[in-house]
Amino acid sequence: MNEQNFDTLIINHCAPTLSGIKIANIFTYQYNSKKDVYNKIASYNKILNSRNINVSIIKDYDSKVIVYVYNKKRLEEYIFDDEIFDFLEDYGYKDKNLYNCIELLKKRMRYNKDFPHEIGIFLGYPLMDIYGFINNYGKNSLYAGYWKVYHNKKEAIKTFESYNRCRDFYTSTFLNGKGILEIMDDYKEYAYS
């Protein structure tokens, strides 16, 4: 397995989650050895769980995995908000247990060719934009960045810019040879200076 590739992907795609400014991110990784990729996930969990970050595989297909990186505390707060969970209940989520909800998402991912609509909730997207996406069949967005924006374009653009600054910091710091925990700590200093 090309570990550098996996490490680069987690830094490039998940920096906003690792830094605490986004609830969750996903990325796709093509692997040579299923055992190696699962060991890599376990290794990242060993490092990141103490920072409330979990790494999970939400789909495994055709020698590829979709890796889900999330802030457990922030995700629970978000999806168990009454309005958000009402949306999830419409898609069959009945249990206010985070791991059961993620397991149901995995099941829905396994049996659907496309991403299920509720993936946006699990990535922390605004509910109004998820409804906009569903009601417009993915078309007519005001703006497209980390998600398709249907409401509050100005605020979304500001959010996307903060994600980009974070990703740029993580990527350049990673390329300078720092490890993931060092980068997370350095970003806190950088963001608050």
Secondary structure, 3 states (H helix, E strand, C coil): CCHHHHHHHHHHHHHHHHHCCCCEEEEEEECCCHHHHHHHHHHHHHHHHHHCEEEEEEEEECCEEEEEEEEHHHHHHHHCCHHHHHHHHCCCCCCCCHHHHHHHHHHHHHHCCCCCCCHHHHCCCCHHHHHHHHHCCCCCCCEECCCEECCCHHHHHHHHHHHHHHHHHHHHHHHCCCCHHHHHHHHHHHHCC
